[in-house]
C-alpha cells in the first residue's frame, strides 16, 4: 500500500532532511507535501530565509525522490515531493513568482498569525485586498491554495472564487470549539467545490483525548460523509506529545492502516489525493469575484 500525505514540517524538526525523505520512501510514502514554515519565535522570516528553506528541500532530494512541479508527472515509483509555503506573509506578487520559479507549488494563505493575504483562525478576518490579487495569481499558475489555519470567512471567500482548494491538515468536527477545525458544513462545501481535506493526527483535531482507534473511526466516518478525505498527518509540526499515541511518526502509519476498513484504505491513503492532482488541469480558471 502506497501513501500520500498533505503536510510535513520536516524543515523545523531539526532532523536530516534527506534522511527523512529516505525514511518516508522506505515506509511506502510516494507523495508528500514538505512545507517551509516561515516563523521562528514569533518572528516572520525575511524572503531570503524562506528561499533558503525551499532550496534545502531541493538539495536534499535523494535518488528515490523527485520534485513534483508538474502534477501530471506523478510517478508511483519514487517519493514525489511537493514544496509548500505555510503562510503568505509577503505582499509582493513578484516574490511569489520567484518562489514558484524555485519549485514551490503549494501556498497556505496563513498560519495562526494573520498574513498579508488572509485573516487566520485566531482573528476571524477574511481575505485582504492583496489576498484577492494573490489568489488570482495562484490560480493562473495552477498552484495549490491551502486553507489550513485560515478563518471560516477567508475559507468561504476563497472557495467562492476558485475550484479545488485544499485544507491540508486539521480536524473535521460536528461542533468545533474554534476555527482551527472545520465544522461539517464547511468541510462539505470545500469538497463540493472540488477541494480535498487532510486529516491531521494531533490531539487538537479530535473531540477528546483520542486514541488510534478513534482516528480510524473518524477516517471511516469522514470518508463516508465527504469522500475526498486524505492523510495530512503533521508528524513533525505538532511535537510528539501532541500526536496520537501509536501514530507519532511516519513509520507508524502502518498502525492506522491495519485498523482502516479495506474498502476505504486505498482511497484515503493514495487515490483521493493522487487523483485530485491528476484531474484535468490544476490550472482551473478563477470564478467571477472581487
MOGICOR-V247094 format. One record per backbone hydrogen bond with DSSP energy under -0.5 kcal/mol. CO is the residue of the C=O (numbers start at 1). NH is the residue of the N-H. E is the energy in kcal/mol with one decimal. If there is no record, write none. Layout:
# MOGICOR-V247094
CO&NH&E / CO&NH&E
This chain:
# MOGICOR-V247094
3&30&-3.2 / 3&31&-1.2 / 5&33&-1.8 / 7&234&-2.0 / 8&10&-0.8 / 8&35&-2.3 / 9&12&-0.6 / 9&13&-0.5 / 10&13&-1.2 / 10&15&-0.5 / 11&14&-0.7 / 16&20&-2.2 / 17&21&-2.5 / 18&22&-2.6 / 19&23&-2.2 / 20&24&-2.9 / 21&25&-2.4 / 22&26&-2.4 / 23&27&-1.5 / 24&29&-2.7 / 25&28&-1.8 / 28&3&-2.4 / 30&80&-2.3 / 31&5&-2.0 / 32&34&-0.7 / 32&82&-2.7 / 33&8&-1.8 / 33&35&-0.6 / 34&84&-2.3 / 35&11&-0.6 / 35&37&-0.6 / 36&38&-0.7 / 36&86&-2.7 / 37&39&-0.6 / 38&45&-3.1 / 40&43&-2.3 / 42&44&-0.5 / 43&40&-2.5 / 46&49&-0.6 / 46&50&-1.7 / 47&51&-2.7 / 48&52&-2.0 / 49&53&-1.9 / 50&54&-2.3 / 51&55&-2.3 / 52&56&-2.0 / 53&57&-1.7 / 54&58&-1.9 / 55&59&-2.7 / 56&60&-1.0 / 57&60&-0.7 / 58&61&-1.1 / 60&62&-0.6 / 62&65&-1.8 / 64&79&-3.4 / 66&68&-0.6 / 66&81&-2.9 / 67&69&-1.0 / 69&71&-0.6 / 70&73&-2.5 / 71&74&-1.1 / 75&78&-1.4 / 78&80&-0.9 / 79&66&-2.1 / 79&81&-0.5 / 80&32&-2.6 / 80&82&-0.6 / 81&68&-2.7 / 81&83&-0.5 / 82&34&-2.5 / 83&105&-2.6 / 83&106&-1.3 / 84&36&-2.5 / 84&86&-0.5 / 85&87&-1.5 / 85&108&-3.1 / 87&89&-1.1 / 88&116&-1.1 / 88&117&-0.8 / 92&95&-1.4 / 92&96&-1.0 / 93&97&-2.3 / 94&98&-1.8 / 95&99&-2.0 / 96&100&-2.8 / 97&101&-2.3 / 98&102&-1.2 / 99&104&-2.3 / 100&103&-1.6 / 103&83&-0.6 / 105&144&-3.1 / 106&85&-2.2 / 107&146&-2.4 / 108&87&-0.7 / 109&88&-1.1 / 112&114&-0.5 / 113&111&-1.0 / 117&128&-2.5 / 118&115&-2.5 / 119&151&-0.7 / 120&124&-2.3 / 121&179&-0.6 / 126&119&-1.5 / 128&132&-1.3 / 129&133&-1.1 / 130&134&-2.7 / 131&135&-2.6 / 132&136&-1.9 / 133&137&-2.1 / 134&138&-2.9 / 135&139&-2.4 / 136&140&-1.8 / 137&141&-1.8 / 138&142&-0.9 / 138&143&-2.3 / 144&107&-2.7 / 144&146&-0.6 / 145&166&-2.7 / 146&109&-2.3 / 147&150&-2.1 / 148&110&-0.5 / 149&121&-2.4 / 151&155&-2.3 / 152&156&-2.6 / 153&157&-2.4 / 154&158&-2.3 / 155&159&-2.7 / 156&160&-1.4 / 157&161&-0.6 / 158&161&-1.2 / 158&162&-2.0 / 161&287&-3.5 / 165&196&-1.2 / 166&147&-3.2 / 166&168&-0.5 / 167&198&-3.6 / 170&200&-2.5 / 171&182&-2.7 / 173&176&-0.6 / 173&184&-0.6 / 178&181&-1.1 / 182&173&-2.6 / 183&187&-2.4 / 184&188&-2.4 / 185&189&-1.8 / 186&190&-2.3 / 187&191&-2.1 / 188&192&-2.6 / 189&193&-1.7 / 190&195&-2.4 / 191&194&-1.8 / 193&164&-2.4 / 196&167&-2.4 / 197&199&-0.5 / 197&230&-2.7 / 198&170&-0.9 / 198&200&-0.6 / 199&232&-2.4 / 201&244&-2.1 / 202&205&-1.7 / 203&206&-1.5 / 208&210&-2.4 / 211&214&-0.6 / 211&215&-1.7 / 212&216&-2.2 / 213&217&-2.2 / 214&218&-2.5 / 215&219&-2.8 / 216&220&-2.3 / 217&221&-2.3 / 218&222&-3.0 / 219&223&-2.7 / 220&224&-1.9 / 221&225&-1.9 / 222&226&-3.3 / 222&227&-0.8 / 223&227&-1.1 / 226&228&-1.9 / 227&229&-2.3 / 228&197&-2.1 / 230&199&-3.0 / 231&6&-2.5 / 233&201&-1.9 / 234&238&-1.4 / 239&242&-1.8 / 240&243&-1.3 / 242&203&-2.9 / 244&247&-2.0 / 249&252&-1.9 / 250&253&-1.8 / 251&254&-1.1 / 252&255&-1.5 / 252&256&-0.8 / 253&257&-2.4 / 254&258&-1.8 / 255&259&-0.6 / 256&259&-1.1 / 256&260&-1.0 / 257&260&-0.8 / 261&264&-1.6 / 261&265&-1.2 / 262&266&-0.6 / 264&268&-2.7 / 265&269&-2.4 / 266&270&-2.4 / 266&271&-2.2 / 267&272&-2.3 / 268&231&-0.8 / 269&4&-2.9 / 270&274&-2.4 / 271&275&-2.9 / 272&276&-1.5 / 273&277&-2.2 / 274&278&-2.0 / 275&279&-1.6 / 281&284&-0.7
